[in-house]
């Protein structure tokens, strides 16, 4: 459904951030993009959603297509109209609006009031906590509730593809499991396609159908979620496991560092 073909991204006409990046996001599937800080994951999402221009970035090579239609270079508003919604890192709810007012703001593309109300009830069905706090000012919601609200607000535009940027950031493990479980239900119940950027590799690979690993602005490895979970480099460098499957100790990490095979 969503294809990125050999793109390069340059900031300020000088800084090359992404190099020859290609990936496929299958319809009705969860695809994850893993990597450390500064690898280029968020830049990839911004290239898709069209917001690079606000940061003086441009796609200078390659193509991004949605269902065969080229979308790179389009305005963020137009990309959203085509069916792509991005949930940014850090949640970014409208703190002075109530929970329900945030959801209404997410429906800015929809003109029919009945459709907006149906969308709100759909969101409340997946996130009952938001219904309980529908009249509460969102700045006073917990971190987990704000993340739910950010996802719910994105759902209000009825997207075909959702771009999720670090949804687990700053959340307790139980909340992370709850939110990822809801994302899986959305894929099934709403026929949603998800591109998930995560540093929590264990959780991301537990829910993803397919995954890519990005380092230094390029894709270095890809495979199914099961294949990546079994890859020795992924287990060591992203899951913190040794060859036997046990957690590596600080002493092991301090005294031994194997070079990643894709850098050899």
N, C-alpha and C positions, 0 to 999 in steps of 0.2 A: 504493500500500500504506500508506504513512505520510503523513498530511496534517496540516498546521498551518494553521489557518484564523483569520486576523485576531486573533492573540493579543497581549495586553499582559502584561508582567511588571513587578511592583513589588516593591522591596525595602524592608523596614522600614515598610511602609504609606505611604511618602513618595516614594521614588526610582523614577521611571519609567525602566526600562532598555530594554524592547522596546515598540515602538509599531506596532500593526496589521501584524504579521508574518504572512505567508502563504507557504507553499511546499509542494511536492509531491515526494515521494521515490518514484519508480516501482519496482515490484517487479523484482528481478534487475538493478538498475542502480546505478551509482555517481553520486551527486549530491553536488556540492561546494558549500560555503558559504565564500565568500571575504570578506576584510575585514581592516582593520588592528587593532591592539591596542585594546581597549575598544569595538569595534563592536557587541558583543552576541552573537558567535558561540557562545562557550562557554555563555552563559546560555540560548541556544536549545536546546543539547543537554541541559542540566540540566533545562529545562522538560519535555522529552520523557521523560527517564529518571526524573523524579520526585524528584530530590535537591535541588530548590530550597529545600525546607523547612528543610534543615540550615543554610542561610545566610540565613534569614528572608526568603525570597523567595516570591512567589505568582503564579500565573497568574490575573489578575483579569478577563480578558475573552477571549472566543474559545474555540476548541476544538482539541484534539489528538486525532486518531483513528488507530488501527491497524486496517487491514482493516475499516473502518466502525465499530469499537468505540471509544468515547470513553475516553481514558486519563488526561487531566489530572486531578490531584488524587489519583491512586492512589499508594500507597507504592512506593518503589523495588523492593522485593522482588516486589510484584505485577506491576510493569511488566516485570521480568525474566522472570517466569513466563509472561507473554504473548508473549515472544519478542524483547525488545529488550535488547541488551547495550551498555554504553558503555566505551570505552577512554579513560581520562582523560589529559589532558595531563601529561607528566612521568613516565609509565609506572607508577609506584606499585606495583611488585612487592612481595611480602612478603620483605624482604631476608634474614631469618633462616631462611627455608624454602628447601629445594632447588627446583630447576626443576620436578621432577615433583610435589612437594608443592604448589607454586603451582597447577599444573594441576588437581590434585585439589580444591583449594580452590575453583576456578572451577566445579566440578561440584556445588556445594552443593544444587542443585535436583534432582539425579538420585539416586535411591535404589538403583538396580540396579548392582552392582559390575561386571558384564560390560559394561554400557553405558558406564560410566566408563572402563574399559580401552580400549574401542573408540574413545572420544573422544580419549584420550591418543595412541593410535597414529595417529589421523587428524591430530592436530596435528603429531606428529613427521614425518608424511609431507610436510606443507607446510613445516615448519621443521626440516630435518635437523640443524642446529646444536644445537637444543634437545635432540635425542636424544643427541648426543655429550656434552652437559653435564647430563644428566638428574639426576645425583647431586650436582651442584655447587651450593653455596649461592648463591642468586640475587643477593645483594648484590655478589658478585664477578664477575658477568657484565658484558660490555661494554655500552655504551649501546644499540647495535643489537640485541644479544641480549636485553636487557631489554625493548626494544620488541616484539620477536618474541614474547617470553614473555607480555607484557601482552595482545597480540592472541590468542595461543593460549589463554590463561586465559579470555578472553571467549568464545572458540569452544566452550569446554567446556559451556556452558549450552545449546548447540545453538540459537543465536538465529536469528530470521528477519531481523532488522535489526541492523546494527552501527553504532554511533556512534563515529567515530574523531576524536579531538581532537588536532590538531597532531602526527601520527605522525612527521613529519620533524624535529621539534625537536631540535637539538643533534647531528644525525647527519651523517656524511660523505656526499657525493653518491652514491657507489657503493652504500652501504647503503640510502639512500633509494630508489634505483631498484630494488634487490632487494626491499625490503619492499612497495613499490607494485606491483611485478610479482606478488608473492604475493597481494596483496589482489585483483588482477584475476582471478587463478586461483581464488580462493575464491568470487568472484561466480559464475563459471561452474561450478566443480566442486561447490560446496555450495549453489547457488541462493541465495546471500546477497544481501541488499540493504544498501547502504552509504550513510550520510550522512557526508561527509568535511569536517571543518573544517580549513582550511589557510591559512597565510600564504605558502607556496611556491606561488604562483599558477601558475607554468609547469608544475610537476609535477602539480598538482591538475587543471588543465585538460587535460593530456595523457592522463589516465586517465578523466576524468569524462564521463558521457553528457550531463549537464545541470548547470548551475551557477547560483548566485545570488550577488549581491554585496550585502553589508550594510555600512551606514555609520550611525553614530549611532542604533543600535537599530531601523533599518528597512531593508527591502529596496529597493534603488535600481535594480537591473538584474538581468535573468535571461535565459537562453538556452541553447542547446546548447553543449557544450564548444567545438566548432569556431566557432560564432558569436561566443562571447565572446573566443576567441583572436584573432579578426579585428577586434574592436571597438577603435577608435582610443583611447578612454579607457582601456580595460583594458590595451592595449599600452603606453601611456605611464605610467599611474599604478601598474600592478600588475606589468607585465613589464619595465619600464625600457627600452622600445624607442621609437625615434623614428618618424616617418611612413614613412621608408624601410625600416624593419625592423632598423636597426642599433642597437647599444647606445648609450644616451645617456651622454655624458660628464658628469663632475662639473661642468665649466664650464657645460654646457647647463642642468643642473638649477639651478645657482646663479643664473644670469642670466635664466632664463625659467620661468614657471610659469603654465600655462594652467588656467583654471577648469574643473572637471569639468562636463560638459554636464548631468548630472542635478542639479547644484546651481544651475544658471542660472535 
